[in-house]
């Protein structure tokens, strides 16, 4: 009877122990586990992408400190900075914020923001105190990527900035640089954003950006020119100074305009290509399609003549020099200088314009042959600028020129040449001086004196003959002879070797010879140094 209640008691104790296994104590770790899982999920879900950026150096970059900013808003941070395997560059590993994935494409640009002076502007001064940071110019265009190559210089134009890019082809870069201004009517409307050599290495490709709304002023026939420095023009109206701004003088610049004589045309599209002219005068020159090449063979000095020198007729440009060099003729054993010129017949207006162009294009020698053989057309060198000593080719008509005709030299038609003005003057002076040097003034005086002595002897003989004449005629003849003898004595005194007239004539001829020698030296000096007429003759000093 007693065991039954005990068994029930033991069963109740066992049952109560089974219920204690689900105590509230077990809820705490479960809640902690849930919170940890939620935090881990949140950290993973809010984690941004990790990118790698390659730079030339890690100047100013620190792991865990350097920020990545877009418009001064932090969107990432540098985590690690390591060298590449070949130790030539550095690789920066950075963590970006979530939501930046659409902007991480192959069109996205990264660069290090530091204090810079470029194109007359200063940027990045705030980093002097806060330290360098990495700038980003994100783009949704292109393919998604996580590896980038950083720029060494910041881009001047960011994605989405209104305006248009244009490409300029130039022979040389000159003083232009990234950031150099672009002007329209002396107002800055853009800037140079990049440049590089073309694949053939013969020209430079310059990329510019023109800001809105000024980009609509760039038409298909707009012309660009290098506006760097100061453009000085000296003409009949005086000295003209042309420049865009002080910045363009110091750091270079580009200007553009649409020629007034041509229709504006359509707006230029994005990345349209244009030629960059050397200066403003170059864009005003008309372009011609027909160019005929001729050879001019000179056997005189061509110092001061260079490629690009004008070829003129009556002061109007007809073409330019395209090549010149020194050659030796084995047959004649003589040096000569063949100058190749390009003439543009479209520069000449004619009543029958179509016929003239037809002849100039298909039969360039027909018309020129008549000018050379019948009208005496010749080519000669002439001073083009006394300040610089530059020469030009001048076409002249010489009526009394020796007969000449068109010949061939290699594949070129040869236009006859004549000596230049300085050379002809020099040759004339040489002949005069040479002829004067041949005159023997001392012998002239001696010959005059001998002739006078012979005349006196003849007069004495005639005097002896008068004694045989009758008394009536003798006094008259004798008086006449006496007068003649007196006259001859006076002539002898005036023309003798020691006479004043002979002395004066000899001195005058000597001074004339000296003057001609001085003129010859002056002409030689102008031939070597044309600028000496203004600045004076250059003197050499011993070092």
C-alpha positions as CSV (number, residue, x, y, z in Angstrom):
1,X,0.0,0.0,0.0
2,X,2.9,2.3,0.7
3,X,4.8,1.5,-2.6
4,X,2.0,2.7,-4.9
5,X,2.1,6.3,-3.8
6,X,5.9,6.3,-4.0
7,X,5.9,5.1,-7.5
8,X,3.5,7.9,-8.4
9,X,5.8,10.4,-6.7
10,X,8.8,9.2,-8.6
11,X,6.9,9.4,-11.8
12,X,5.9,13.0,-11.1
13,X,9.5,14.0,-10.3
14,X,10.7,12.3,-13.5
15,X,8.0,14.2,-15.5
16,X,9.0,17.5,-13.9
17,X,12.7,16.9,-14.8
18,X,11.7,16.3,-18.5
19,X,9.9,19.6,-18.7
20,X,13.0,21.6,-17.3
21,X,15.0,20.7,-20.5
22,X,13.1,23.4,-22.5
23,X,14.0,26.2,-20.0
24,X,14.1,29.9,-21.0
25,X,17.9,29.7,-20.7
26,X,18.1,28.2,-24.2
27,X,16.3,31.1,-25.8
28,X,19.3,33.5,-25.2
29,X,21.8,31.8,-27.5
30,X,19.1,31.3,-30.1
31,X,18.4,35.0,-30.1
32,X,22.1,35.8,-30.2
33,X,22.5,33.4,-33.2
34,X,19.6,35.1,-35.0
35,X,21.1,38.5,-34.4
36,X,24.5,37.4,-35.6
37,X,23.0,35.9,-38.7
38,X,21.0,39.0,-39.4
39,X,24.1,41.2,-39.0
40,X,26.1,38.9,-41.2
41,X,23.4,39.0,-43.9
42,X,23.2,42.7,-43.6
43,X,26.9,43.1,-43.9
44,X,27.0,40.8,-46.9
45,X,24.0,42.4,-48.5
46,X,25.3,46.0,-48.0
47,X,28.9,45.2,-49.0
48,X,30.0,47.1,-52.0
49,X,32.2,45.9,-54.9
50,X,36.0,45.6,-54.6
51,X,38.0,47.2,-57.4
52,X,41.7,47.3,-58.3
53,X,43.3,50.4,-59.9
54,X,46.8,50.5,-61.4
55,X,48.8,53.6,-61.1
56,X,52.3,54.6,-62.0
57,X,53.2,55.4,-58.4
58,X,51.5,55.5,-55.0
59,X,52.4,59.1,-54.2
60,X,50.0,60.4,-51.6
61,X,48.1,57.1,-51.3
62,X,47.7,55.3,-47.9
63,X,45.9,52.0,-47.2
64,X,43.0,52.5,-44.9
65,X,43.0,56.3,-45.1
66,X,42.8,57.5,-48.8
67,X,39.3,58.0,-49.9
68,X,37.6,57.7,-53.2
69,X,35.3,60.7,-53.9
70,X,32.8,61.7,-56.6
71,X,32.0,65.4,-56.4
72,X,33.5,65.5,-52.9
73,X,31.2,62.7,-51.7
74,X,33.0,59.6,-50.3
75,X,32.0,56.4,-52.2
76,X,35.0,54.2,-51.4
77,X,38.3,53.7,-49.5
78,X,41.7,52.3,-50.3
79,X,42.2,49.0,-48.5
80,X,45.6,47.9,-49.8
81,X,48.5,49.2,-51.9
82,X,50.9,46.7,-53.5
83,X,53.5,46.6,-56.2
84,X,52.9,44.7,-59.5
85,X,54.9,41.5,-60.2
86,X,57.5,43.4,-62.3
87,X,57.6,46.2,-59.7
88,X,57.0,48.9,-62.4
89,X,53.6,50.0,-61.2
90,X,51.4,49.9,-58.1
91,X,48.0,48.2,-57.7
92,X,45.5,49.8,-55.4
93,X,42.7,47.7,-53.9
94,X,39.7,49.7,-52.9
95,X,36.3,48.9,-51.5
96,X,33.3,50.8,-53.0
97,X,29.9,51.5,-51.5
98,X,26.9,49.4,-52.5
99,X,25.0,50.8,-55.4
100,X,28.2,51.9,-57.4
101,X,28.1,48.7,-59.5
102,X,26.4,50.2,-62.5
103,X,29.0,52.9,-62.8
104,X,32.0,50.5,-62.8
105,X,32.5,50.0,-66.5
106,X,35.4,50.1,-68.9
107,X,34.5,53.8,-69.6
108,X,35.0,54.8,-65.9
109,X,38.1,56.8,-65.1
110,X,40.1,57.0,-61.9
111,X,42.9,59.5,-61.1
112,X,44.7,60.9,-58.1
113,X,43.7,64.4,-57.1
114,X,46.8,66.5,-56.1
115,X,47.6,70.2,-56.4
116,X,48.2,70.9,-60.2
117,X,48.9,73.9,-62.4
118,X,47.8,73.3,-66.0
119,X,46.5,75.4,-68.9
120,X,46.6,78.6,-66.8
121,X,44.4,77.1,-64.1
122,X,45.1,75.7,-60.6
123,X,43.3,72.7,-59.2
124,X,43.4,70.4,-56.1
125,X,44.5,73.1,-53.6
126,X,42.3,71.5,-51.0
127,X,44.5,68.4,-50.9
128,X,47.4,70.4,-49.5
129,X,45.8,70.1,-46.0
130,X,43.4,67.1,-46.4
131,X,45.8,64.9,-48.4
132,X,45.4,63.3,-51.8
133,X,42.3,61.3,-52.7
134,X,41.2,59.3,-55.8
135,X,38.7,60.9,-58.1
136,X,36.2,59.0,-60.2
137,X,34.3,59.8,-63.3
138,X,31.7,57.0,-63.5
139,X,29.9,55.9,-66.6
140,X,27.1,53.5,-67.2
141,X,28.2,53.0,-70.8
142,X,30.6,50.1,-71.7
143,X,31.2,46.7,-70.2
144,X,31.2,46.0,-66.4
145,X,34.7,45.5,-65.0
146,X,36.5,45.6,-61.6
147,X,40.0,46.3,-62.9
148,X,41.0,49.8,-64.0
149,X,44.1,51.7,-65.1
150,X,44.3,55.1,-63.4
151,X,45.0,58.3,-65.3
152,X,48.2,60.3,-64.6
153,X,46.3,63.6,-65.2
154,X,42.7,64.3,-64.3
155,X,40.2,64.5,-67.1
156,X,39.1,68.1,-67.8
157,X,35.6,67.0,-69.0
158,X,33.5,64.7,-67.0
159,X,30.8,62.4,-68.3
160,X,27.5,64.1,-68.8
161,X,29.0,67.6,-69.2
162,X,27.1,69.3,-72.1
163,X,29.1,70.1,-75.2
164,X,31.0,68.3,-77.9
165,X,34.4,66.8,-78.6
166,X,36.3,67.6,-81.8
167,X,39.5,66.2,-83.2
168,X,42.2,68.5,-84.7
169,X,45.0,67.3,-87.0
170,X,48.2,69.3,-86.7
171,X,51.8,69.0,-88.0
172,X,53.3,69.8,-84.5
173,X,51.9,70.4,-81.0
174,X,53.6,73.7,-80.5
175,X,53.0,75.2,-77.1
176,X,49.6,73.6,-76.6
177,X,49.0,71.4,-73.6
178,X,46.1,69.7,-71.8
179,X,44.0,72.5,-70.4
180,X,45.0,75.1,-73.1
181,X,42.0,77.3,-73.8
182,X,39.8,77.3,-77.0
183,X,38.5,80.7,-78.0
184,X,35.6,82.0,-80.1
185,X,35.8,85.7,-80.8
186,X,38.4,86.0,-78.0
187,X,36.0,84.4,-75.4
188,X,37.0,81.0,-73.9
189,X,34.5,78.4,-74.9
190,X,36.4,75.2,-74.4
191,X,39.8,73.6,-73.8
192,X,42.3,71.0,-74.9
193,X,41.5,67.6,-73.3
194,X,44.1,65.4,-74.9
195,X,46.7,64.8,-77.6
196,X,48.8,62.0,-79.1
197,X,50.8,61.1,-82.2
198,X,49.1,59.5,-85.1
199,X,50.0,55.9,-86.0
200,X,52.3,57.0,-88.8
201,X,54.1,59.5,-86.5
202,X,53.9,62.3,-89.1
203,X,51.2,64.4,-87.4
204,X,49.6,65.1,-84.0
205,X,46.0,64.5,-83.1
206,X,44.6,67.0,-80.6
207,X,41.2,66.5,-78.9
208,X,39.3,69.5,-77.7
209,X,36.0,70.0,-75.9
210,X,33.7,73.0,-76.7
211,X,31.2,73.7,-74.0
212,X,27.5,74.1,-74.6
213,X,25.9,76.2,-75.9
214,X,29.0,77.3,-77.9
215,X,29.4,73.9,-79.6
216,X,26.6,74.7,-82.0
217,X,28.9,77.4,-83.5
218,X,31.2,74.8,-84.8
219,X,30.1,74.0,-88.4
220,X,31.4,71.5,-91.0
221,X,33.4,74.3,-92.7
222,X,34.7,75.9,-89.5
223,X,38.4,76.5,-89.4
224,X,40.7,76.2,-86.4
225,X,44.1,77.9,-85.9
226,X,46.8,77.9,-83.3
227,X,46.4,81.2,-81.4
228,X,49.5,80.8,-79.2
229,X,51.8,83.7,-78.6
230,X,51.7,87.0,-80.4
231,X,50.9,87.5,-84.1
232,X,52.8,90.5,-85.5
233,X,51.9,91.8,-88.9
234,X,53.8,94.6,-90.7
235,X,52.0,95.9,-93.8
236,X,51.2,99.2,-95.5
237,X,48.8,100.1,-92.7
238,X,51.5,99.8,-90.1
239,X,52.3,97.3,-87.3
240,X,49.4,95.1,-86.2
241,X,49.5,93.0,-83.0
242,X,47.0,90.1,-82.6
243,X,46.5,87.8,-79.6
244,X,43.6,86.1,-77.9
245,X,44.6,86.6,-74.2
246,X,47.5,86.7,-71.9
247,X,47.0,83.0,-71.1
248,X,47.3,82.0,-74.8
249,X,50.6,83.9,-74.8
250,X,52.0,82.0,-71.9
251,X,50.5,78.5,-72.3
252,X,49.1,78.5,-75.9
253,X,45.6,78.3,-77.2
254,X,43.3,77.5,-80.1
255,X,40.7,79.7,-81.8
256,X,38.1,79.0,-84.5
257,X,35.7,80.8,-86.8
258,X,33.6,80.2,-89.9
259,X,34.8,82.0,-93.1
260,X,32.4,84.8,-93.9
261,X,32.5,84.2,-97.7
262,X,31.2,80.7,-97.4
263,X,27.8,79.3,-96.3
264,X,27.8,78.2,-92.6
265,X,26.8,74.6,-93.4
266,X,25.5,72.0,-90.9
267,X,26.6,71.7,-87.3
268,X,29.7,69.5,-86.8
269,X,28.9,66.2,-85.2
270,X,30.7,64.7,-82.1
271,X,34.4,63.9,-82.8
272,X,34.4,65.6,-86.2
273,X,37.9,66.1,-87.5
274,X,39.4,69.4,-88.6
275,X,42.8,70.7,-89.7
276,X,44.6,73.0,-87.3
277,X,46.2,75.9,-89.2
278,X,49.4,77.6,-88.1
279,X,47.9,81.1,-87.7
280,X,44.9,83.2,-88.6
281,X,46.3,84.3,-91.9
282,X,46.6,80.7,-93.0
283,X,42.9,80.1,-92.7
284,X,42.2,83.1,-95.0
285,X,44.2,81.6,-97.8
286,X,42.1,79.9,-100.4
287,X,42.7,76.3,-101.2
288,X,43.4,75.2,-104.8
289,X,43.1,71.7,-106.3
290,X,45.5,72.0,-109.2
291,X,49.3,72.2,-108.5
292,X,51.8,72.0,-111.3
293,X,55.5,71.4,-110.5
294,X,58.4,73.0,-112.2
295,X,62.2,73.1,-111.8
296,X,64.3,76.3,-111.5
297,X,68.1,75.7,-111.9
298,X,70.2,78.3,-110.2
299,X,74.0,78.6,-110.3
300,X,74.2,81.2,-107.6
301,X,73.8,81.4,-103.8
302,X,70.3,80.6,-102.5
303,X,71.0,81.5,-98.9
304,X,67.7,82.6,-97.4
305,X,65.6,80.6,-99.7
306,X,63.6,77.9,-97.9
307,X,60.7,75.5,-98.4
308,X,57.5,77.4,-98.4
309,X,59.0,80.6,-99.8
310,X,56.5,82.3,-102.2
311,X,56.7,82.4,-106.0
312,X,55.2,85.7,-107.2
313,X,54.4,87.4,-110.4
314,X,53.8,91.2,-110.2
315,X,53.7,90.8,-106.4
316,X,50.9,88.2,-106.5
317,X,51.6,84.8,-105.1
318,X,51.3,82.0,-107.7
319,X,52.8,79.2,-105.7
320,X,55.6,78.2,-103.4
321,X,58.9,76.4,-103.1
322,X,58.5,72.8,-102.2
323,X,62.1,71.5,-102.4
324,X,65.7,72.6,-103.0
325,X,69.1,70.9,-102.8
326,X,72.7,71.1,-104.1
327,X,73.6,68.8,-107.0
328,X,76.7,68.3,-109.2
329,X,76.7,68.1,-113.0
330,X,79.3,65.5,-114.0
331,X,79.2,66.5,-117.7
332,X,79.8,70.2,-117.1
333,X,81.8,69.7,-113.9
334,X,79.7,72.3,-112.2
335,X,77.5,72.7,-109.1
336,X,74.0,74.0,-109.4
337,X,70.9,74.2,-107.2
338,X,67.6,72.8,-108.5
339,X,64.6,74.5,-106.9
340,X,61.3,72.7,-107.2
341,X,58.3,75.0,-107.2
342,X,54.5,74.3,-107.2
343,X,52.4,76.8,-109.2
344,X,48.6,76.9,-108.8
345,X,47.0,78.1,-112.0
346,X,43.7,78.6,-110.3
347,X,45.1,81.7,-108.7
348,X,45.0,83.4,-112.1
349,X,41.7,84.7,-113.3
350,X,40.8,84.4,-117.0
351,X,37.9,85.4,-119.2
352,X,37.7,81.8,-120.5
353,X,38.1,80.2,-117.1
354,X,37.1,76.7,-118.1
355,X,39.5,76.6,-121.0
356,X,42.3,78.0,-118.9
357,X,41.8,75.4,-116.2
358,X,41.7,72.7,-118.9
359,X,45.0,73.8,-120.3
360,X,46.6,74.2,-116.9
361,X,45.5,70.8,-115.7
362,X,46.2,68.7,-118.9
363,X,48.7,70.8,-120.8
364,X,50.7,72.9,-118.3
365,X,53.6,73.5,-120.7
366,X,51.6,74.9,-123.6
367,X,50.8,78.3,-122.2
368,X,54.1,78.5,-120.3
369,X,56.1,77.9,-123.5
370,X,54.6,80.9,-125.2
371,X,55.4,83.1,-122.1
372,X,59.0,81.9,-122.1
373,X,59.9,82.0,-125.8
374,X,57.9,85.0,-126.9
375,X,57.5,87.2,-123.9
376,X,60.7,86.5,-122.1
377,X,59.4,85.0,-118.8
378,X,62.2,84.3,-116.5
379,X,62.6,83.3,-112.8
380,X,65.0,85.1,-110.4
381,X,65.8,85.2,-106.7
382,X,64.7,88.4,-104.9
383,X,64.9,89.5,-101.3
384,X,61.6,88.9,-99.6
385,X,62.3,90.4,-96.2
386,X,65.3,92.6,-95.2
387,X,64.8,91.9,-91.5
388,X,65.2,88.1,-91.8
389,X,67.2,87.9,-95.0
390,X,64.6,85.5,-96.6
391,X,64.5,85.1,-100.3
392,X,61.6,84.5,-102.7
393,X,61.3,83.5,-106.3
394,X,60.1,86.3,-108.6
395,X,58.8,85.7,-112.1
396,X,59.6,88.6,-114.4
397,X,59.3,89.4,-118.1
398,X,62.6,90.4,-119.7
399,X,62.2,91.9,-123.2
400,X,65.9,91.8,-124.1
401,X,66.6,88.4,-122.5
402,X,68.6,85.8,-124.5
403,X,66.5,83.3,-126.4
404,X,65.5,80.3,-124.3
405,X,63.0,77.5,-124.4
406,X,61.5,75.0,-121.9
407,X,63.7,72.0,-121.2
408,X,63.4,68.9,-119.0
409,X,65.2,68.1,-115.9
410,X,64.3,64.6,-114.6
411,X,60.5,64.7,-114.7
412,X,60.1,68.4,-114.3
413,X,59.7,71.2,-116.9
414,X,62.6,73.7,-116.4
415,X,61.8,77.4,-116.4
416,X,64.8,79.6,-117.5
417,X,66.4,81.7,-114.8
418,X,68.4,84.9,-114.7
419,X,70.7,86.3,-112.0
420,X,69.0,88.0,-109.1
421,X,69.1,91.8,-108.7
422,X,71.9,91.8,-106.2
423,X,74.0,89.4,-108.3
424,X,73.5,91.5,-111.4
425,X,74.5,94.7,-109.6
426,X,77.5,93.0,-108.2
427,X,78.6,91.8,-111.6
428,X,78.2,95.3,-113.1
429,X,80.3,96.8,-110.3
430,X,82.9,94.1,-110.8
431,X,83.2,95.0,-114.5
432,X,83.4,98.8,-113.8
433,X,86.1,98.3,-111.2
434,X,88.0,95.9,-113.4
435,X,88.0,98.3,-116.4
436,X,89.1,101.2,-114.2
437,X,92.0,99.1,-112.8
438,X,93.2,98.5,-116.4
439,X,93.5,102.3,-117.1
440,X,97.2,103.5,-116.6
441,X,96.8,107.1,-115.6
442,X,100.6,107.7,-115.4
443,X,101.1,106.6,-119.0
444,X,98.3,108.8,-120.2
445,X,100.1,111.9,-118.8
446,X,103.4,110.8,-120.3
447,X,101.9,110.2,-123.7
448,X,100.3,113.7,-123.6
449,X,103.7,115.3,-122.8
450,X,105.5,113.4,-125.6
451,X,102.9,114.5,-128.1
452,X,103.3,118.1,-127.0
453,X,107.1,117.9,-127.5
454,X,106.6,116.6,-131.0
455,X,104.3,119.5,-131.7
456,X,106.9,121.9,-130.4
457,X,109.5,120.4,-132.6
458,X,107.3,120.7,-135.7
459,X,106.7,124.3,-134.8
460,X,110.4,125.0,-134.6
461,X,110.9,123.4,-138.0
462,X,108.2,125.5,-139.5
463,X,109.9,128.6,-137.9
464,X,113.1,127.8,-139.8
465,X,111.2,127.5,-143.0
466,X,109.8,131.0,-142.6
467,X,113.3,132.5,-143.2
468,X,113.1,131.5,-146.8
469,X,109.8,133.2,-147.3
470,X,109.4,136.7,-148.6
471,X,109.5,139.6,-146.4
472,X,105.8,140.4,-146.7
473,X,104.4,137.0,-145.7
474,X,107.2,136.0,-143.3
475,X,106.2,138.4,-140.4
476,X,102.6,137.2,-140.6
477,X,103.5,133.5,-140.6
478,X,106.1,134.0,-137.9
479,X,103.6,135.8,-135.7
480,X,101.1,133.0,-136.3
481,X,103.7,130.4,-135.4
482,X,104.6,132.3,-132.3
483,X,101.0,132.4,-131.2
484,X,100.8,128.6,-131.9
485,X,103.9,127.9,-129.9
486,X,102.6,130.0,-127.0
487,X,99.3,128.1,-127.2
488,X,101.1,124.8,-127.1
489,X,103.1,125.8,-124.1
490,X,99.9,126.7,-122.3
491,X,98.4,123.3,-123.3
492,X,101.5,121.6,-122.1
493,X,101.2,123.4,-118.7
494,X,97.5,122.3,-118.5
495,X,97.9,118.7,-119.6
496,X,101.4,117.8,-118.6
497,X,102.3,115.1,-116.1
498,X,102.5,117.6,-113.3
499,X,99.7,119.8,-114.5
500,X,96.7,120.5,-112.2
501,X,94.3,119.1,-114.7
502,X,96.1,115.8,-114.9
503,X,96.4,115.7,-111.1
504,X,92.7,116.4,-110.6
505,X,91.7,113.9,-113.2
506,X,93.9,111.2,-111.7
507,X,92.6,111.9,-108.2
508,X,89.0,111.9,-109.4
509,X,89.4,108.5,-111.1
510,X,91.0,107.1,-108.0
511,X,88.1,108.3,-105.8
512,X,85.7,106.9,-108.4
513,X,87.4,103.5,-108.2
514,X,87.3,103.6,-104.3
515,X,83.6,104.5,-104.4
516,X,82.9,101.6,-106.7
517,X,84.8,99.2,-104.4
518,X,82.8,100.5,-101.4
519,X,79.5,100.0,-103.3
520,X,80.7,96.5,-104.2
521,X,81.4,95.7,-100.5
522,X,78.0,97.1,-99.6
523,X,76.2,94.9,-102.1
524,X,78.2,91.9,-100.9
525,X,77.2,92.7,-97.3
526,X,73.5,93.0,-98.3
527,X,73.7,89.7,-100.1
528,X,75.1,88.0,-97.0
529,X,73.2,90.0,-94.4
530,X,70.1,91.8,-95.8
531,X,69.1,92.8,-92.3
532,X,72.3,94.9,-92.1
533,X,70.4,97.7,-93.9
534,X,68.3,98.2,-90.7
535,X,70.3,96.8,-87.8
536,X,73.8,97.5,-89.2
537,X,76.7,95.2,-90.1
538,X,77.4,92.4,-87.7
539,X,80.9,92.5,-86.2
540,X,82.7,89.4,-85.1
541,X,84.3,89.5,-81.6
542,X,87.1,87.2,-80.4
543,X,85.9,84.8,-77.8
